């Protein structure tokens, strides 16, 4: 019975390791995407402020 549990546990470990590598890559991609979206938001917010100032004058 122990022999049957050993390989199954080893398979899970390998999958988790592979998954961890994908997660690190995904994290990097998501961090980049968040940074780009934050910059876009800041540009749009600045543009909106300029438009409000322009229409007030």
C-alpha positions as a Python dict, from the first residue, in 0.01 Angstrom:
ca = {
    (1, 'X'): (0, 0, 0),
    (2, 'X'): (289, 235, 76),
    (3, 'X'): (435, 178, -270),
    (4, 'X'): (112, 294, -430),
    (5, 'X'): (108, 611, -224),
    (6, 'X'): (472, 700, -298),
    (7, 'X'): (446, 747, -676),
    (8, 'X'): (114, 929, -646),
    (9, 'X'): (271, 1173, -401),
    (10, 'X'): (575, 1215, -627),
    (11, 'X'): (343, 1299, -921),
    (12, 'X'): (169, 1565, -718),
    (13, 'X'): (504, 1715, -620),
    (14, 'X'): (613, 1736, -982),
    (15, 'X'): (287, 1897, -1085),
    (16, 'X'): (313, 2148, -803),
    (17, 'X'): (670, 2232, -904),
    (18, 'X'): (565, 2283, -1265),
    (19, 'X'): (267, 2486, -1151),
    (20, 'X'): (492, 2700, -931),
    (21, 'X'): (706, 2785, -1234),
    (22, 'X'): (398, 2884, -1433),
    (23, 'X'): (274, 3091, -1142),
    (24, 'X'): (602, 3283, -1123),
    (25, 'X'): (582, 3359, -1494),
    (26, 'X'): (216, 3455, -1462),
    (27, 'X'): (297, 3678, -1164),
    (28, 'X'): (561, 3862, -1363),
    (29, 'X'): (320, 3910, -1653),
    (30, 'X'): (42, 4031, -1423),
    (31, 'X'): (272, 4275, -1243),
    (32, 'X'): (374, 4423, -1578),
    (33, 'X'): (10, 4447, -1686),
    (34, 'X'): (-90, 4619, -1360),
    (35, 'X'): (193, 4869, -1397),
    (36, 'X'): (88, 4950, -1753),
    (37, 'X'): (-276, 4992, -1649),
    (38, 'X'): (-175, 5220, -1360),
    (39, 'X'): (23, 5439, -1599),
    (40, 'X'): (-268, 5449, -1842),
    (41, 'X'): (-504, 5547, -1559),
    (42, 'X'): (-268, 5825, -1447),
    (43, 'X'): (-247, 5961, -1804),
    (44, 'X'): (-625, 5955, -1842),
    (45, 'X'): (-677, 6119, -1501),
    (46, 'X'): (-429, 6396, -1596),
    (47, 'X'): (-606, 6440, -1931),
    (48, 'X'): (-942, 6467, -1757),
    (49, 'X'): (-803, 6732, -1517),
    (50, 'X'): (-667, 6931, -1814),
    (51, 'X'): (-1006, 6910, -1986),
    (52, 'X'): (-1187, 7029, -1672),
    (53, 'X'): (-947, 7320, -1632),
    (54, 'X'): (-986, 7409, -2000),
    (55, 'X'): (-1367, 7407, -1985),
    (56, 'X'): (-1372, 7615, -1666),
    (57, 'X'): (-1188, 7902, -1836),
}
